[in-house]
Amino acid sequence: MKTGRAKAGLLLAAAAVLLSGCGESQTIRYQGSGGSWEGSYQADLVKSKKSQLGTYSFRYKGDARKD
């Protein structure tokens, strides 16, 4: 009976270690502007996959171009 509890405890500990690696993510956000522009970048970083998924936008603050 004790070996069954030991195996269950070991299985639970292994599952906790594996699942804790799945949640390692971080969101970053950068914003900036200059005299005639402004921009931002936001990304979700996933450490376990060494990847990032993000969006960016830049905007010209001046008048519309006249042809």
N, C-alpha and C positions, 0 to 999 in steps of 0.2 A: 504494500500500500504506500510505503514511503517513496519508493522509486517512481510511482505514478505522480505524486505531488512534485517531486524533484524535476521530472520531465516537463510537467505543466509550468512550473516556475521558470525553467530554462527557456521554454517556448515563448512564454510571455515576455521575458527579458529580451530575447532575440527580436521579437516583433516590435517591441518598443524602440530598440536601436534602429531597426530598418525604417520604421515610420518617422522617426525624428529627423532622418536625413531628407525626407521628402518636403519638409516645410521650410527649408532654408531659402527664403526669398526676401528680397529687399526692393523697395520702390525708391527711385531717385528722381529728383526734379531740378532742372536748371532753368534759370530765367536770366535774360540780359537785354540791354538796350543800348543804343547809341544815339547820335544826333538825328539820324534818319531811318533807323530800323529798330525793331524789337523782336525777340524770339524766345521760344521755350522748348524744352526737351523733357520728356517724362518716359521712364523705362522701368520695367520689372526685371530685376536680375535674379536668376536662378543659379545658385552656387553649384549645386550638384550636377547640373548639365552644362555649366560654364557658358550660359547664353543670356541674351537679353532681348526683350521685345519692347519696342518703344515707338513713340510718335514725336514728331517735331513740327514746329510751325515758325515761319518767319514772315514779318510784315513790314513793308515799306511805309514809313509815316508821312511821306511827302504827298504832294498833289498828284492826281492821276496824270499820266503821260498825255501830252497834247501833240497830235500829228498835224 
